[in-house]
């Protein structure tokens, strides 16, 4: 399983809109993530910097990108401008 972590940011004044577009998560997006084997997917916001930190164990749905690309810096393909992080440590409890 591939685990990815990355930073993004929202545009000034878009925090509430960004949160509303994820709460609740679209049922079809949730199902798509589950269909692709996603076990965990989280997005966290640092309100002082407007920086979003996301981690997932699978890919991202293009429709979600298109929904939020007006709220955050985006690439030409609607994917969020992001920098991938290199994992330096992880611990996992055995099942």
Phi, psi and omega in degrees: 000133178269131176246128180239147173225142182202158175260146171220184172212158174261164177281151179310129177081007184251006184304310183295317178298318180298314179296319180298326181285352177247356185227102004278158176296145178301132179304321181290330175290316177301316180294320178299315178300314179296319179298333179265015174082016180290124176262326182219136174210124181221148172230130181240146181244131169264104187295336180288325183253351187063017181277132177258135175244127180235148172221143180207160177251018179202187183284177181251144181278126181302325181296324177296318177302314182295329179290328187251000186294339176279350183259352185209157176303131185226154174278171180301332180271014180077354177292146180292142172296123184210162173238125179287142179259147177266126180290131177248343179198143175204139173231139182228132177288130177292142181284000000 
